[in-house]
Amino acid sequence: MRWRAAIAALLMTLVLGAAEAPGDPSYEIWLVDQSDTAGLTHGGTVYVYGGGDVTSRLSAARPAAVIDLAGATSSLCLASTGRNPVRPHMIVFNKADTHAALAFVASGHVVIFDAAARRPLACLSTEVGAGGARQAHALWPTEDDRYLVIANQNGKKLERIRTDYATGAFTQEPAATLDLAGCTTPSGAPCQAPGIRPDNAPICPFIASDNGPVFVSLRGGGMFVVDWRATPMAVVGEYDQDHVPANGCGFVEAKGTVFGDGGGGTAANLDQFSVFRLPRSGYSASNPPNTPSVQRLYDDDTPERDAHGTAVSARERHVWVGDRDANVVEVFDGRTGARVNTVPLTSPYSADPTVDLFASSPDRAWVFASTRGPTPLSGDPHSSHGTDPGLLIVRMTDEGRGGQVRGLIPISNVDAAGAERADAHGIRVRNLR
């Protein structure tokens, strides 16, 4: 009897302890809180979590490092540009995963970090553009690690930074800038015009793994495909608002195609959930508009819908497109494009996580999402207001057709009046192998 009891106790310990088994230590997750550093009107915070810690300890995980952007980063930007960086928004890693690049949407700064040392190396500023505005909403590295492409949102410009990570030289290239408000397309149409592309604020750039052109979503609908190698960068694909939806921020690659989304979240377009896909190649200035053709996979403009953020499963079997308003993921077959499932992201950890962007573990078994706060700093509060700012942990199931919420790691930034200001947004995974 004692032997049987001992075996039963051992088995129970193994079952209960399974969630605490050591996770994969070969990557880390960088989560950006875009709220100002406490007591200041600039700065922000980057939380760095070990992948093994997050997937084994789940909601109990603690950051391996915390980067206060009001410290060395703000000092560097003030010295380099004469201004402090405000509202860190999107983060990417170069293809070698040695450096991080962080876009500050309110001030228009781009800061490049030594990722291992968590140390800022360079701070550059986007150009003044339309209406005297400048922002750095999002950015993307080229596959050869030669450039960063920057979406200067309210300035309505696409900009380029030359990157030499080996020597630490990072150079802005004004001659490469594409003026999205004032240019003319290859077909002779104005780049921005009512009924075609009414608001050419660039939202998110994306370059596929073949290092082809950069796909650029636009706030008012429509899209450009741009040759980033040209100086100035050149439009090689033009799409109007009837073919590509507005407010897209969620390109991802699967089965040789590029999936994209279109959402709500702005006063001009509060509610929308649209998903489309395009081929990776076949773009040329000699093509007519809206060529190659867009495949619209799903459209829903009913209230409380806002497509934002994407992920892809192992072997690219399934594509996830998040909805930060409805708190779900719509799942699409990576090969056929058919919608095959809806995964809820509410859980005992949060009834309203308001997932914004996604990042995946290297094996794509885990998906991590930034969750918004009660005082959202970007996007219309209608869709981006959340209750539990932090890092949502989701396990993919059934080869990505399904998923299970496994935990939520909260972050906090309470101001002097007792209000929670934390507002997680940018998130990326850095591979340490």
C-alpha positions as CSV (number, residue, x, y, z in Angstrom):
1,M,0.0,0.0,0.0
2,R,2.8,2.4,0.8
3,W,4.5,1.5,-2.5
4,R,1.3,2.3,-4.4
5,A,0.8,5.5,-2.5
6,A,4.3,6.6,-3.3
7,I,3.8,5.9,-7.0
8,A,0.5,7.8,-7.0
9,A,2.1,10.7,-5.3
10,L,5.0,10.7,-7.8
11,L,2.6,10.6,-10.7
12,M,0.6,13.5,-9.3
13,T,3.7,15.5,-8.8
14,L,4.7,15.0,-12.4
15,V,1.3,16.0,-13.7
16,L,1.1,19.1,-11.6
17,G,4.6,20.0,-12.3
18,A,4.4,19.6,-16.0
19,A,3.6,23.3,-16.5
20,E,6.8,24.1,-14.5
21,A,9.1,22.0,-16.7
22,P,12.0,23.9,-18.1
23,G,11.1,25.7,-21.3
24,D,13.2,26.5,-24.4
25,P,16.0,28.8,-23.4
26,S,17.0,29.6,-26.9
27,Y,15.0,32.8,-27.3
28,E,13.8,35.9,-25.5
29,I,10.7,38.1,-25.9
30,W,10.9,41.9,-26.0
31,L,7.7,43.7,-24.9
32,V,7.4,47.5,-25.3
33,D,5.3,49.6,-22.9
34,Q,4.6,52.8,-24.8
35,S,3.6,54.8,-21.8
36,D,6.0,57.5,-20.6
37,T,8.5,56.7,-17.9
38,A,6.8,57.5,-14.5
39,G,7.0,61.3,-13.7
40,L,8.2,62.2,-17.2
41,T,6.8,63.1,-20.6
42,H,9.1,60.9,-22.6
43,G,10.8,57.5,-22.3
44,G,9.0,54.3,-21.9
45,T,10.0,50.7,-21.0
46,V,11.1,47.6,-22.7
47,Y,10.7,44.3,-20.8
48,V,12.9,41.4,-21.8
49,Y,11.7,37.9,-20.9
50,G,13.4,34.5,-21.3
51,G,11.4,32.2,-23.5
52,G,12.1,29.2,-21.3
53,D,11.0,31.1,-18.2
54,V,7.8,32.4,-19.8
55,T,6.7,29.0,-21.1
56,S,7.5,27.1,-17.9
57,R,6.5,29.6,-15.2
58,L,3.7,31.2,-17.3
59,S,2.1,34.1,-15.4
60,A,4.7,33.9,-12.6
61,A,7.6,34.8,-15.0
62,R,9.7,37.9,-14.3
63,P,11.6,39.9,-16.8
64,A,15.3,39.0,-17.3
65,A,16.0,42.7,-18.0
66,V,14.1,46.0,-18.0
67,I,15.2,48.9,-20.2
68,D,14.1,52.3,-19.0
69,L,14.1,54.4,-22.2
70,A,14.3,57.6,-20.2
71,G,17.9,56.7,-19.3
72,A,20.7,56.1,-21.8
73,T,18.3,56.0,-24.7
74,S,16.8,59.5,-24.0
75,S,20.2,60.9,-23.3
76,L,21.5,59.6,-26.7
77,C,18.5,61.0,-28.6
78,L,18.7,64.4,-26.9
79,A,22.4,64.6,-27.8
80,S,21.9,63.4,-31.4
81,T,18.6,65.2,-32.3
82,G,18.0,67.8,-29.6
83,R,14.7,66.1,-28.6
84,N,13.7,63.3,-26.3
85,P,12.1,60.1,-27.7
86,V,8.3,59.8,-27.0
87,R,6.1,56.8,-27.3
88,P,8.0,53.7,-28.2
89,H,5.7,51.8,-30.6
90,M,7.2,49.0,-32.8
91,I,10.3,46.9,-32.4
92,V,12.2,44.6,-34.8
93,F,15.4,42.7,-34.8
94,N,17.9,42.5,-37.6
95,K,18.1,39.1,-39.4
96,A,21.2,38.1,-37.3
97,D,19.3,38.9,-34.1
98,T,22.2,40.9,-32.9
99,H,20.5,44.3,-32.9
100,A,17.1,45.7,-32.1
101,A,15.5,48.8,-33.8
102,L,12.7,50.7,-32.0
103,A,10.4,53.2,-33.5
104,F,9.0,56.1,-31.4
105,V,5.7,57.0,-33.0
106,A,5.1,60.4,-31.3
107,S,8.5,61.9,-31.7
108,G,9.7,60.2,-34.9
109,H,12.8,58.7,-33.5
110,V,14.4,55.4,-34.5
111,V,16.8,53.9,-31.9
112,I,19.1,51.0,-32.7
113,F,20.3,48.8,-29.8
114,D,23.0,46.2,-29.2
115,A,20.5,43.5,-28.3
116,A,22.8,41.4,-26.0
117,A,24.1,44.4,-24.1
118,R,20.6,46.2,-24.1
119,R,22.5,49.3,-25.0
120,P,21.4,52.1,-27.4
121,L,24.0,52.7,-30.2
122,A,22.3,55.3,-32.4
123,C,19.3,57.6,-32.4
124,L,18.0,59.0,-35.7
125,S,15.0,61.2,-36.5
126,T,12.6,60.9,-39.4
127,E,12.0,63.8,-41.7
128,V,9.4,66.5,-41.4
129,G,6.6,65.7,-43.8
130,A,3.0,66.4,-44.6
131,G,1.6,69.3,-42.5
132,G,4.9,69.6,-40.7
133,A,4.4,66.2,-39.0
134,R,6.9,63.4,-38.5
135,Q,6.4,60.0,-36.8
136,A,8.0,56.6,-36.8
137,H,5.1,54.3,-36.6
138,A,6.7,51.1,-37.7
139,L,9.9,49.7,-39.4
140,W,11.2,46.6,-41.1
141,P,14.7,45.3,-41.8
142,T,15.8,44.0,-45.3
143,E,16.7,40.4,-45.4
144,D,20.3,41.2,-46.2
145,D,20.6,43.4,-43.1
146,R,21.6,46.4,-45.3
147,Y,18.7,48.7,-44.5
148,L,15.8,49.6,-42.3
149,V,12.6,50.8,-44.0
150,I,10.7,53.3,-41.9
151,A,7.0,54.2,-42.0
152,N,6.8,58.0,-41.2
153,Q,3.1,57.8,-40.6
154,N,1.7,61.4,-40.3
155,G,4.6,62.7,-42.3
156,K,3.4,60.4,-45.1
157,K,6.8,59.4,-46.1
158,L,8.6,56.1,-46.5
159,E,12.2,56.5,-45.4
160,R,15.4,54.4,-45.4
161,I,18.3,53.9,-43.0
162,R,21.5,52.2,-44.1
163,T,22.6,49.7,-41.4
164,D,26.1,48.3,-41.0
165,Y,25.8,46.3,-37.8
166,A,29.4,45.0,-37.9
167,T,30.9,48.5,-37.7
168,G,28.1,50.2,-35.8
169,A,27.4,52.7,-38.6
170,F,23.8,53.7,-39.1
171,T,23.1,56.4,-41.8
172,Q,19.9,58.1,-42.8
173,E,19.4,58.3,-46.5
174,P,17.2,61.3,-47.4
175,A,17.8,60.8,-51.1
176,A,15.9,57.5,-50.8
177,T,12.7,59.0,-49.2
178,L,9.4,58.4,-51.0
179,D,6.9,61.1,-50.5
180,L,3.6,59.2,-50.4
181,A,1.4,62.3,-50.3
182,G,3.0,64.1,-53.3
183,C,4.3,61.3,-55.6
184,T,2.8,59.9,-58.8
185,T,2.3,56.2,-59.4
186,P,3.7,54.4,-62.5
187,S,0.2,54.5,-64.1
188,G,0.3,58.3,-63.8
189,A,-2.2,58.6,-61.0
190,P,-1.6,60.7,-57.9
191,C,-0.3,58.6,-55.1
192,Q,-2.9,60.1,-52.8
193,A,-6.3,61.1,-54.0
194,P,-10.0,60.9,-52.9
195,G,-11.6,57.7,-54.1
196,I,-8.3,56.0,-54.8
197,R,-6.0,56.3,-51.8
198,P,-7.5,59.0,-49.6
199,D,-5.0,59.0,-46.8
200,N,-1.5,57.8,-47.5
201,A,-0.2,57.7,-44.0
202,P,2.0,54.5,-44.1
203,I,1.1,52.1,-41.3
204,C,3.3,49.0,-41.5
205,P,6.0,47.9,-44.0
206,F,6.9,44.3,-44.6
207,I,9.5,42.4,-46.7
208,A,9.1,38.7,-47.3
209,S,11.9,36.2,-46.9
210,D,12.9,36.3,-50.6
211,N,14.1,39.9,-50.0
212,G,11.7,41.2,-52.6
213,P,9.9,44.5,-52.5
214,V,8.4,46.1,-49.4
215,F,4.6,46.0,-48.9
216,V,3.3,49.2,-47.3
217,S,-0.2,49.4,-45.9
218,L,-2.0,52.8,-45.8
219,R,-4.3,54.3,-43.2
220,G,-7.0,55.3,-45.7
221,G,-7.0,52.1,-47.7
222,G,-5.1,50.9,-50.7
223,M,-1.5,49.8,-50.6
224,F,1.9,50.3,-52.3
225,V,4.5,47.7,-53.2
226,V,7.9,49.5,-53.3
227,D,11.4,48.8,-54.6
228,W,13.4,49.7,-51.5
229,R,16.7,49.3,-53.4
230,A,16.0,52.2,-55.7
231,T,17.1,55.8,-54.9
232,P,14.6,57.3,-54.3
233,M,12.5,54.2,-53.5
234,A,10.1,53.5,-56.2
235,V,6.5,52.3,-56.5
236,V,6.2,49.0,-58.4
237,G,2.7,48.0,-57.3
238,E,-0.3,50.3,-56.7
239,Y,-3.6,49.2,-55.1
240,D,-6.6,51.3,-54.5
241,Q,-9.0,51.4,-51.5
242,D,-11.5,49.1,-53.3
243,H,-9.0,46.3,-53.4
244,V,-7.0,46.7,-50.2
245,P,-8.6,47.7,-46.9
246,A,-7.6,50.5,-44.6
247,N,-5.4,50.4,-41.4
248,G,-3.6,47.2,-42.2
249,C,-0.9,46.1,-39.7
250,G,-0.4,42.4,-39.9
251,F,1.6,41.1,-42.9
252,V,2.8,37.6,-42.6
253,E,4.2,35.1,-45.1
254,A,2.8,31.6,-45.7
255,K,3.1,29.1,-48.5
256,G,4.7,31.5,-50.9
257,T,2.1,34.3,-50.4
258,V,1.8,37.4,-48.2
259,F,-1.2,37.6,-46.0
260,G,-2.4,41.0,-44.9
261,D,-5.2,42.5,-42.9
262,G,-7.3,45.6,-42.7
263,G,-8.9,46.9,-39.5
264,G,-10.8,49.6,-37.7
265,G,-9.5,51.6,-34.8
266,T,-9.6,55.0,-36.4
267,A,-12.3,57.6,-36.3
268,A,-12.8,57.3,-40.1
269,N,-13.1,53.5,-39.9
270,L,-14.1,52.3,-36.5
271,D,-15.0,48.7,-37.2
272,Q,-13.6,46.3,-39.8
273,F,-12.0,42.9,-40.0
274,S,-10.6,42.1,-43.4
275,V,-8.0,39.6,-44.6
276,F,-6.4,39.3,-48.0
277,R,-3.4,37.8,-49.7
278,L,-1.0,38.5,-52.5
279,P,1.9,36.8,-54.3
280,R,5.4,37.6,-53.1
281,S,6.6,38.4,-56.6
282,G,5.4,39.6,-60.0
283,Y,5.5,43.4,-59.2
284,S,6.6,45.8,-61.9
285,A,6.1,49.5,-62.7
286,S,4.8,48.3,-66.1
287,N,1.8,46.5,-64.5
288,P,-1.6,48.1,-64.6
289,P,-3.1,49.2,-61.2
290,N,-4.2,46.4,-58.8
291,T,-1.8,43.8,-60.4
292,P,-1.1,41.1,-59.4
293,S,-4.6,40.6,-58.2
294,V,-5.6,40.6,-54.6
295,Q,-7.4,37.6,-53.1
296,R,-9.9,38.8,-50.5
297,L,-10.3,36.0,-48.0
298,Y,-12.6,37.4,-45.3
299,D,-14.5,40.7,-44.7
300,D,-16.6,41.6,-41.7
301,D,-17.4,45.3,-40.9
302,T,-19.9,44.6,-38.1
303,P,-19.5,46.5,-34.8
304,E,-16.7,45.5,-32.4
305,R,-14.3,44.1,-35.0
306,D,-10.7,45.3,-35.5
307,A,-8.1,43.1,-37.3
308,H,-4.6,43.8,-36.0
309,G,-1.6,41.5,-35.7
310,T,-0.8,38.2,-37.3
311,A,1.1,34.9,-36.6
312,V,1.9,31.8,-38.5
313,S,2.1,28.2,-37.3
314,A,4.8,25.6,-37.9
315,R,5.2,24.6,-41.5
316,E,3.0,27.5,-42.4
317,R,-0.1,25.3,-42.0
318,H,-2.2,28.1,-40.5
319,V,-2.2,31.9,-40.3
320,W,-3.6,33.7,-37.3
321,V,-5.2,37.2,-37.6
322,G,-6.0,38.8,-34.3
323,D,-9.0,41.0,-33.4
324,R,-8.2,43.4,-30.6
325,D,-11.8,44.4,-30.2
326,A,-13.5,41.0,-30.3
327,N,-10.7,39.3,-28.3
328,V,-10.4,36.4,-30.8
329,V,-8.1,35.0,-33.5
330,E,-9.5,34.1,-36.9
331,V,-7.5,31.1,-38.3
332,F,-6.9,30.7,-42.0
333,D,-5.5,27.7,-43.9
334,G,-2.0,28.8,-45.1
335,R,-2.4,27.0,-48.4
336,T,-6.0,27.6,-49.5
337,G,-6.7,30.8,-47.5
338,A,-10.0,29.4,-46.2
339,R,-11.1,30.5,-42.7
340,V,-11.1,27.4,-40.6
341,N,-11.6,28.4,-37.0
342,T,-12.1,31.1,-34.4
343,V,-9.9,31.0,-31.3
344,P,-11.1,32.9,-28.2
345,L,-8.4,34.8,-26.3
346,T,-10.5,35.7,-23.2
347,S,-9.6,33.5,-20.2
348,P,-9.5,33.4,-16.4
349,Y,-6.4,35.6,-16.8
350,S,-8.3,38.4,-18.5
351,A,-11.9,39.0,-19.7
352,D,-10.7,41.8,-22.0
353,P,-7.0,41.3,-23.0
354,T,-7.3,43.5,-26.2
355,V,-4.4,41.7,-28.0
356,D,-2.5,44.0,-30.2
357,L,0.5,42.4,-31.9
358,F,1.9,38.8,-31.9
359,A,5.3,37.2,-31.8
360,S,6.1,33.5,-32.1
361,S,8.6,31.2,-30.5
362,P,11.2,29.9,-33.0
363,D,9.4,26.5,-33.2
364,R,6.1,28.4,-33.6
365,A,4.5,26.3,-30.8
366,W,3.9,29.3,-28.7
367,V,2.4,32.7,-29.5
368,F,2.9,35.8,-27.4
369,A,0.7,38.9,-27.6
370,S,1.0,42.4,-26.3
371,T,-2.2,43.3,-24.4
372,R,-3.4,46.9,-24.1
373,G,-4.1,49.0,-21.0
374,P,-7.0,51.1,-19.7
375,T,-5.4,54.3,-21.1
376,P,-4.5,53.5,-24.7
377,L,-2.0,55.8,-26.3
378,S,-2.5,54.7,-30.0
379,G,-5.5,53.6,-32.0
380,D,-9.0,54.7,-31.3
381,P,-9.9,53.9,-27.7
382,H,-13.1,52.3,-29.1
383,S,-11.0,49.3,-30.0
384,S,-7.7,49.6,-28.2
385,H,-8.9,50.0,-24.6
386,G,-7.9,47.0,-22.5
387,T,-8.0,46.0,-18.9
388,D,-4.8,44.0,-18.3
389,P,-1.7,45.4,-19.9
390,G,1.1,42.9,-20.4
391,L,2.1,39.7,-22.2
392,L,-0.4,37.0,-23.1
393,I,0.9,33.5,-23.5
394,V,-0.9,31.2,-25.9
395,R,-0.1,27.6,-26.9
396,M,-0.9,26.7,-30.5
397,T,-2.8,23.4,-30.9
398,D,-3.7,21.1,-33.8
399,E,-0.9,22.4,-36.0
400,G,-2.1,26.0,-35.4
401,R,-5.7,25.4,-36.1
402,G,-6.5,26.0,-32.5
403,G,-4.9,27.6,-29.4
404,Q,-5.1,27.7,-25.6
405,V,-4.4,30.8,-23.4
406,R,-1.9,29.6,-20.8
407,G,-1.2,32.8,-18.9
408,L,-0.8,36.6,-18.8
409,I,2.2,38.4,-17.3
410,P,1.1,41.8,-16.2
411,I,3.0,45.0,-16.5
412,S,2.2,48.2,-14.6
413,N,3.0,51.9,-14.7
414,V,0.8,53.7,-12.1
415,D,1.0,57.5,-12.2
416,A,0.9,59.9,-9.2
417,A,-2.9,60.0,-9.3
418,G,-3.2,56.2,-9.1
419,A,-4.1,55.7,-12.7
420,E,-2.7,52.7,-14.6
421,R,-0.8,54.1,-17.6
422,A,0.9,50.9,-18.9
423,D,0.0,50.2,-22.5
424,A,1.9,47.3,-24.2
425,H,2.2,47.5,-27.9
426,G,5.4,46.4,-29.8
427,I,6.5,42.8,-29.3
428,R,9.2,40.6,-31.0
429,V,11.0,37.4,-30.3
430,R,14.8,37.3,-30.5
431,N,16.4,34.0,-31.4
432,L,19.6,33.4,-29.3
433,R,20.9,30.5,-31.4
